């Protein structure tokens, strides 16, 4: 596996070794020792899988208490995946990193605790899988506005995205609960 930096030092792309031939491919998506050697020595407690259609934007989500680190990947389709630093003590507070994840490029993204996370489906549909370091705690879930001009994410959009009710009323960064 290879660790590739993003614009945010704590957020990084993981490129697995893929062994392929005429029959298909094999790749290891999680191995605690291998990831520890890359600098990610964490315990995952939950796996999640979502399927979304083109134009769906999910996020920017985070848990203000019991923050989750997320190792995310796409098994089919393609998304534009984004992490936003919500640590007020960070020199990168309010900055974002975005990467394309797809079933074809087979890359993963590590989004550490202290970051909001979201993605936009850019293919006809996408299956999105992620491991978390803390359990989902809906009472602590928060949402930063996906289109906040203070963050300035350059989403690859032509039209308005399809949003959930909670994502439509995301909080601007300047008013959002953030981490110390």
Secondary structure, DSSP 8 states (H G I E B T S, - for coil): -EEEE-SSTT-EEEE--EEEETTEEEE----HHHHHHHT------EEEEEEEETTBEEEEEEESSS---EEEEEEESEEEEEEEE-BTTSTTTT-EEEEEEETTT-EEEEE-TTEEEEEEE-SSEEEEEEEESS---GGGEEEB-TT-TTT------SS--B--HHHHT-B-GGGS--B-
